[in-house]
């Protein structure tokens, strides 16, 4: 699906979700991938691909 749009927006995802694969393929297709803040805080794969870092502690 990432090949059809200009960007992929991930609003909810788990460590082993299809959204994770969609985000990876979107990057491979040269598309923008937008991750919601809660996705970044909750998933190691998202944190490794995002410039966002927690200011203190974890996101509620």
Backbone as numpy.savetxt, mean C-alpha at the origin, in Angstrom:
# Nx Ny Nz CAx CAy CAz Cx Cy Cz
-5.79 -5.68 -12.79 -6.60 -4.49 -12.79 -5.75 -3.23 -12.79
-4.53 -3.30 -12.27 -3.71 -2.09 -12.17 -3.36 -1.51 -13.53
-3.40 -2.33 -14.56 -3.10 -1.84 -15.90 -4.19 -0.97 -16.50
-5.38 -0.97 -15.91 -6.51 -0.22 -16.47 -6.59 1.23 -15.98
-6.05 1.49 -14.80 -6.17 2.82 -14.23 -4.84 3.55 -14.16
-4.91 4.82 -13.81 -3.69 5.61 -13.64 -3.04 5.37 -12.30
-3.84 4.90 -11.34 -3.32 4.68 -9.99 -4.10 3.56 -9.32
-3.50 2.98 -8.30 -4.15 2.00 -7.44 -4.22 2.61 -6.05
-5.42 2.60 -5.47 -5.61 3.12 -4.11 -5.95 1.94 -3.21
-5.12 1.72 -2.19 -5.33 0.62 -1.26 -5.86 1.21 0.04
-7.11 0.91 0.36 -7.73 1.45 1.58 -7.77 0.43 2.71
-7.66 -0.85 2.39 -7.66 -1.90 3.40 -6.90 -3.08 2.84
-6.00 -3.65 3.65 -5.21 -4.78 3.18 -4.58 -5.49 4.37
-4.36 -6.77 4.18 -3.65 -7.57 5.18 -2.30 -7.98 4.64
-1.54 -8.64 5.49 -0.19 -9.07 5.09 -0.22 -10.02 3.88
-1.24 -10.84 3.78 -1.30 -11.82 2.68 -2.52 -11.59 1.80
-2.82 -10.33 1.51 -4.04 -10.02 0.78 -3.80 -9.83 -0.72
-4.87 -9.87 -1.46 -4.80 -9.58 -2.89 -4.44 -8.13 -3.14
-4.77 -7.25 -2.19 -4.42 -5.83 -2.33 -2.90 -5.66 -2.35
-2.20 -6.48 -1.60 -0.73 -6.44 -1.60 -0.20 -6.77 -3.00
-0.75 -7.79 -3.61 -0.34 -8.18 -4.96 -0.70 -7.07 -5.94
-1.88 -6.50 -5.80 -2.33 -5.41 -6.67 -1.39 -4.22 -6.57
-0.96 -3.88 -5.37 -0.03 -2.76 -5.19 1.31 -3.06 -5.87
1.82 -4.27 -5.69 3.10 -4.65 -6.32 3.01 -4.58 -7.83
1.94 -5.12 -8.39 1.77 -5.13 -9.84 1.57 -3.71 -10.37
0.88 -2.87 -9.61 0.72 -1.48 -10.00 2.06 -0.78 -10.15
2.95 -1.01 -9.20 4.30 -0.44 -9.29 5.03 -0.99 -10.51
4.91 -2.29 -10.74 5.55 -2.90 -11.91 5.02 -2.31 -13.21
3.75 -1.90 -13.23 3.16 -1.29 -14.42 3.46 0.20 -14.53
4.21 0.73 -13.57 4.55 2.14 -13.59 3.42 3.05 -13.15
2.45 2.51 -12.43 1.32 3.29 -11.95 1.58 3.79 -10.53
0.93 4.88 -10.19 1.00 5.37 -8.81 0.26 4.40 -7.91
0.78 4.18 -6.73 0.11 3.35 -5.74 -0.06 4.20 -4.48
-1.30 4.38 -4.07 -1.63 5.22 -2.93 -2.08 4.29 -1.81
-1.39 4.38 -0.67 -1.70 3.53 0.48 -2.31 4.39 1.58
-3.44 3.98 2.08 -4.06 4.69 3.22 -3.14 4.53 4.43
-3.12 5.54 5.30 -2.22 5.52 6.45 -2.38 4.27 7.30
-3.60 3.82 7.50 -3.80 2.62 8.32 -3.23 1.36 7.66
-3.21 1.32 6.36 -2.59 0.19 5.65 -1.09 0.20 5.92
-0.50 1.38 5.88 0.95 1.50 6.13 1.28 1.07 7.55
0.51 1.55 8.54 0.83 1.22 9.93 0.61 -0.26 10.24
-0.32 -0.91 9.55 -0.69 -2.28 9.90 0.08 -3.37 9.15
0.87 -3.00 8.13 1.49 -4.02 7.28 2.96 -3.74 7.03
3.79 -4.75 7.29 5.23 -4.61 7.03 5.51 -4.30 5.57
4.80 -4.96 4.65 5.07 -4.74 3.22 4.76 -3.30 2.82
3.74 -2.70 3.42 3.39 -1.33 3.09 4.39 -0.34 3.69
4.83 -0.59 4.91 5.82 0.29 5.54 7.12 0.29 4.76
7.51 -0.85 4.20 8.77 -0.92 3.46 8.70 -0.16 2.14
7.49 0.17 1.67 7.31 0.87 0.40 6.83 2.31 0.56
6.73 2.76 1.80 6.17 4.08 2.05 7.17 4.98 2.76
7.17 6.26 2.42 8.03 7.20 3.15 7.44 7.58 4.52
6.19 7.17 4.78 5.56 7.49 6.07 6.21 6.70 7.20
6.42 7.37 8.31 6.95 6.72 9.50 6.14 7.19 10.69
5.87 6.33 11.64 5.11 6.77 12.81 5.90 7.81 13.60
5.21 8.84 14.09 5.87 9.87 14.89 6.20 9.35 16.28
5.27 8.63 16.87 5.52 8.02 18.17 4.52 6.90 18.37
5.01 5.78 18.83 4.14 4.64 19.06 3.52 4.12 17.78
2.35 3.57 17.90 1.66 3.02 16.73 0.33 3.74 16.53
-0.20 3.59 15.35 -1.47 4.23 15.00 -2.59 3.53 15.75
-3.54 4.28 16.31 -4.66 3.64 17.03 -5.55 2.85 16.10
